[in-house]
Amino acid sequence: MTTPNTTDVADDKPMVLKQPSSDDHKVRALNHEEKSEEENKPQTGNDTSNSNKKFFSKFGKLFKSGKNASDSQSSADKEIAEHMKASQIAMSKTLRLLLLGAGGSGKSTVFKQMEKLYRGKDDEKQLEAAKEDIYRNIITDIYDLCKHNVKLNSMGAGAQYKLSSDALTEKCLRISNWTFQYIWDDPLGRLTRDLALEIDALWRENAMRLTWQERKQSHVMDNTPYFFDKILDIVPDAKDATTASYRASFDDFVRVRDCTTGIIVKAFRAQTDYGEYMFEVTDVGGQRAERRKWMRLFDNISVCLYIMALSAYDQCLFEDNTKNCWDETLELFSKTAHEAAFGSTDWVIFFNKVDLFEAKIAKIPFSVYQTDFNADDVHNSDAVKKWILDEFRRRFYDGLSKEQIRKRGNLYFHVTCATNEEYVSKIIQRVHVDLIKSQMKKMGYLM
């Protein structure tokens, strides 16, 4: 089947947006408007709508007076025409981006990177608040890791999972018996220096690192090594006067796993080669319980950014140990992409966590997911990326008539590492250019 609107941009050079000045960020935020995270439904297009209401209300009093009706009518017609033209231009320069993807895909990490890209600097309040979430992530991770290690040893999985001393084995067993309330409550008070030292000692064990590599059903987080490798910096010795207290960096912040709940909408103005544009970005929860909220967001969307975790081909869902992550991702895409509201919407697929994928595919063959995959390519990362790209393309056009395909939106692909700020910045800039061009074509400004 011919797929004329599909664009592969995984490896080509990104097109860079116009730089306001050499000192500014890649895309300068001219204005940052944030809507409350408590809103259950984003008020799409309300700025223009409210402006129009205020504008037209002033003519009511004018016409009711009955004075100079002819002149008033002529003046009003001209002013209305100019206002409507300005409103139409403003609407045409507003792009609404919807972030979708299964839980654990890295969708919220992309959202965080986009925030900083538009804003141009760190949000100090966000970084300050991140400390509690980071501590909670660490406590949850060491619990999950110890629990999985105990399970592997009880199953006789192999001597490589045994810790090097009875003392460490006892610590691992004790941590694995923590209760949910113990894990969740008061992480800032729970993660003491003594516990940090225990975590550091356990993480130094090769058995624990091998346990992390066997995490496909244990739900130990991908970023566990990042935080455990610096655990003694995150929880410094309070008795050491020369040691500064911990402050989360942006790199720490983007690696925190925080399941998105509800709907988060943020709008930004950015200068591009095509002038100033408003980008309204919406993030919604990816786990199954959150997806019922997606339907209300499907109208007036310029593009869907669909995030998938390349590295999760051998992993199961956080909320369902019986469901493979890739199966869930592909089925969810097939269902969502064929919603009537998305008939002409552009889609951008982010193949995320490429760094973890490259490391994993060298050790774990792709045949654990696709059993009939070419035996010569089961460790070939490029062959696997081509396979998944073709699978998305097939599902995007599956079952459509020639006329429906002709009207179908564009399909773009990008390989990403959402925790890499520079990497994501370049890709988002390229996405902007592609979307603006697509929007202008739809409006007849470009052929």
Secondary structure, 3 states (H helix, E strand, C coil): CCCCCEEECCCCCCCCCCCCCCCCCCCCEEEEEECCCCCCCCCCCHHHHHHHHHHHHHHHHHHHHCCCHHHHHHHHHHHHHHHHHHHHHHHHCEEEEEEECCCCCCHHHHHHHHHHHHHCCCCHHHHHHHHHHHHHHHHHHHHHHHHHHHHHHHCCCCHHHCCCCHHHHHHHHHHHCCCHHHHHCCHHHHCCHHHHHHHHHHHCCHHHHHHHHCCCCCCCCCCHHHHHCCHHHHCCCCCCCCCCCCCCCHHHHHCCCCCCCCEEEEEEEEEECCEEEEEEEEEECCCHHHHHHHHHHCCCCCEEEEEEEHHHHHCECCCCCCCEHHHHHHHHHHHHHCCHHHCCCEEEEEEECHHHHHHHHCCCCHHHCCCCCCHHHCCCHHHHHHHHHHHHHHHHHCCCCHHHHHHCCCEEEEECCCCCHHHHHHHHHHHHHHHHHHHHHHCCCCC
